[in-house]
């Protein structure tokens, strides 16, 4: 599985699986972005928070995405971990759309909902 950016269509695509990530736009909260992940004909929407690290010259050097609340259909819940892993890889690849020369690392993690006791 290798996700690459399709700059013309603003998508991050894995040709092997046919899965792709679409940037849907920002929301009215700093650092929050809306995305949709498409796989097997299903569109799954989610939001991601972008944490950015700067160097001593105030230049961005790292991006860390935190994503959660993936809208996964009921019949695909058993594939939740696989979907989260694909989204993680797609977000990391998507991060390089900003400036490949600027960032030292781009990472992502899924924040699962916590069970209330």
C-alpha positions as CSV (number, residue, x, y, z in Angstrom):
1,X,0.0,0.0,0.0
2,X,1.5,3.3,-1.2
3,X,-0.4,6.5,-1.1
4,X,0.7,9.3,-3.4
5,X,-0.7,12.9,-3.9
6,X,-2.6,13.6,-7.1
7,X,-2.1,17.4,-7.1
8,X,-4.5,18.0,-10.0
9,X,-7.5,16.3,-8.3
10,X,-6.5,17.2,-4.7
11,X,-6.5,13.6,-3.7
12,X,-4.1,11.2,-2.0
13,X,-4.5,7.9,-3.7
14,X,-3.4,4.3,-3.3
15,X,-3.7,2.7,-6.8
16,X,-3.3,-0.8,-5.4
17,X,-6.4,-0.7,-3.2
18,X,-8.3,2.0,-5.0
19,X,-8.6,3.9,-1.7
20,X,-8.2,7.7,-1.6
21,X,-8.3,10.6,0.8
22,X,-9.9,13.9,-0.1
23,X,-9.2,17.2,1.7
24,X,-12.7,18.7,2.3
25,X,-11.6,22.0,3.9
26,X,-11.0,23.6,7.2
27,X,-13.4,24.2,10.0
28,X,-13.8,27.2,12.3
29,X,-11.4,25.8,14.8
30,X,-7.6,26.3,14.6
31,X,-5.7,23.3,13.3
32,X,-8.8,21.3,12.5
33,X,-9.4,20.0,9.0
34,X,-12.1,18.0,7.4
35,X,-11.4,14.9,5.2
36,X,-13.2,12.1,3.5
37,X,-11.7,8.6,3.0
38,X,-13.1,6.5,0.1
39,X,-12.7,2.8,-0.1
40,X,-14.7,0.0,-1.7
41,X,-17.3,2.6,-2.9
42,X,-17.9,4.0,0.6
43,X,-17.2,7.6,1.7
44,X,-16.1,7.9,5.3
45,X,-15.9,11.4,6.7
46,X,-13.7,12.5,9.7
47,X,-11.8,15.5,11.1
48,X,-8.1,15.7,11.9
49,X,-6.2,18.0,14.1
50,X,-2.8,19.2,12.7
51,X,-0.1,19.7,15.4
52,X,2.8,21.5,13.9
53,X,6.4,21.8,15.3
54,X,8.6,24.8,14.4
55,X,12.4,25.2,14.5
56,X,14.2,28.2,16.1
57,X,13.6,30.3,13.0
58,X,9.8,29.7,13.3
59,X,9.9,27.4,10.2
60,X,7.5,24.4,10.2
61,X,9.5,21.2,10.5
62,X,7.1,18.5,11.6
63,X,3.4,17.8,11.2
64,X,1.5,15.3,13.4
65,X,-2.1,14.5,12.5
66,X,-4.6,13.3,15.2
67,X,-7.8,11.9,13.7
68,X,-10.9,10.5,15.3
69,X,-14.6,9.9,14.9
70,X,-14.4,8.1,11.5
71,X,-17.9,7.7,10.0
72,X,-17.6,3.9,9.2
73,X,-20.7,2.1,8.1
74,X,-22.0,-0.6,10.5
75,X,-21.2,-3.4,8.0
76,X,-17.6,-2.3,7.9
77,X,-16.9,-2.0,11.6
78,X,-14.9,-5.3,11.7
79,X,-12.5,-3.5,9.3
80,X,-12.1,-0.5,11.6
81,X,-8.4,-1.1,12.4
82,X,-7.6,-1.7,8.7
83,X,-9.4,1.5,7.7
84,X,-7.7,3.5,10.5
85,X,-4.3,2.2,9.3
86,X,-5.0,3.2,5.7
87,X,-6.2,6.7,6.8
88,X,-3.0,7.0,8.8
89,X,-0.8,6.3,5.8
90,X,-2.9,8.5,3.6
91,X,-2.6,11.5,6.0
92,X,1.1,11.1,6.3
93,X,1.4,11.1,2.5
94,X,-1.1,14.0,2.2
95,X,1.1,16.1,4.6
96,X,3.8,16.3,1.9
97,X,1.4,18.2,-0.3
98,X,2.4,21.3,1.6
99,X,6.1,21.4,0.9
100,X,8.3,18.3,0.6
101,X,11.5,20.2,1.2
102,X,10.3,21.9,4.4
103,X,9.2,19.0,6.7
104,X,11.5,16.5,8.4
105,X,8.6,14.2,9.4
106,X,4.9,13.9,9.0
107,X,3.1,11.4,11.2
108,X,-0.5,10.5,12.1
109,X,-2.3,8.6,14.8
110,X,-5.9,7.4,15.3
111,X,-7.4,8.5,18.6
112,X,-10.1,5.9,19.4
113,X,-13.1,6.8,21.5
114,X,-12.6,6.1,25.2
115,X,-15.0,3.7,27.0
116,X,-16.8,5.4,29.8
117,X,-16.8,3.5,33.1
